[in-house]
Amino acid sequence: MATRRDAAVLCDPLPAFFRQVRTLSAALVASLSDADATVQAMDDASPAKWHLAHTTWFFETFVLRDHVPGYALYDERWPFLFNSYYEAEGERHARARRGMLTRPALDEVLEWRAHVDAAVEAALPGLSAEARALVTLGCHHEQQHQELLQTDILALFALNPLAPAIWAEPRTPPAPAPAPIRWIEGMRGIVEIGENGADGFAFDCEGPRHPVLLHPHAIADRPVTNSEWIAFIDDGGYRRPDHWLSDGWTWVKANAVEAPLYWRRAADGGWNAFALDGLHAVRPAAPVTHISYYEAEAFARWAGARLPTEAEWESAARCFDPEGGNLLDRAGPARPCASPAGEGVGQMFGDVWEWTGSAYLPYPGFRPAAGAVGEYNGKFMSGQFVLRGGSCATPRGHVRASYRNFFYPHQRWQFAGVRLAKDL
């Protein structure tokens, strides 16, 4: 006779979630060689092999080592290699030199993953609530790395003069240009933003829920498109300092920036862009992507608008389905899609992360968790800006209206775009 415990195990969604996340990571690297998975494009990026290993280290360290009696580490040397920034876990290999780790090989990392996967799945029925919460956190952590894995592979392959495609798939015909931006009046007065812990999983930086005052404003019904960005370029957007913050203008000149990252001048004077499916002509109707905060802020000034605050963005996004946009479902060439022509208010989730004008700072009453996992978000609340909404490379089900991504203002290797706002 089945017991209540048996029924609970059968209804438990966590094993399936764990398996789904781990399977997708493996699928994302299935077409890579050991060399592809080892090389590091830049200090901000990590090799694909490192992402696979680091996420495995997270489960082995915080779940198996700490909550499964008698578990022995697969290789006691590897935590030094695959710890990222957890000071409480001791010394670690330098981030900028992750691309020098030719050993362990990709096959060895995949074997380690299989070993840890089997151990976690075997342990799950008997894990404490605390340990199960760490498995859940580890799954969401790995989903973040799935997106980083794609952007880091893109950054690497973009350096290859052959412009190779990671996934070669036929493209659909370019979409027609969307209607001109419509302005949607936002909420005003006192509203609440942030998570309160009652709506399922959320990262600690998403709370506590708290009131904010919104002044009269409007938000664009869709992100800025490539064709609109080309108009900015053609009007001297990258050559006129009056559009730019001082730090942004210094960055433009120092790096000779003249277009979004991965854009290249075509022989006919137009623009091509390198993406996960190789080099192709820029699609005019698609949302612009791979732009920095500096570029987003400069475009907004040029357009006579501004960036939304994260409170304005979140209050507008709460009426949308977080799983309804162009998000990642399988391994393949993630790419922003154009909004259907004539559509009303566009989806606010998927396609591109949208820069806000808000600094990444703690909400009132924020306290990081105790122990090493408390280093996950809180210690990065300095010098960065918040992005909202997820992208075409974000796994479906990972984001929500309160989700806060954050990057330094010069970084643009992420699928980052912009949605405008203005005061009323």
Disulfide bonds with the S-S distance in Angstrom:
none
